[in-house]
Amino acid sequence: MSSDAKAIKKSVHNPIRIDPETCVKCNLCDWICPGDLIYKEEDNRETLPVIAYPDECWYCGLCQSICPVDAITVIFPDQMINCQTDVKTLLGKVIE
């Protein structure tokens, strides 16, 4: 892997945090994720879910809401929480 690819990989925000101590490895998060970014080996109660495509997360929170033991936390990036961009710029136009 080139140094550029490593730098890009490091800069990707991982939006899903799974607590390995709490997770019961039930596969529900993999099943419900609409972006298909969570991967869990089916019928294997030994492995944790893997966030295969963190940069494709929709931040919908379905994985967090379906988790029966609250092992999942959705982590929003700072630029989403403290957005300084005005609505007109975000939408590109104002509808009156």
Buried (B, 14 or more C-beta within 10 A) or exposed (E): EEEEEEEEEEEEEEBBEBEEEEBEBBBBBBEBBEEEBBBBBEEEEEEBBBBEBBEEBEEEBBBBEBBEEEBBBBBEEEEEEEEEEEEEEEEEEEEE
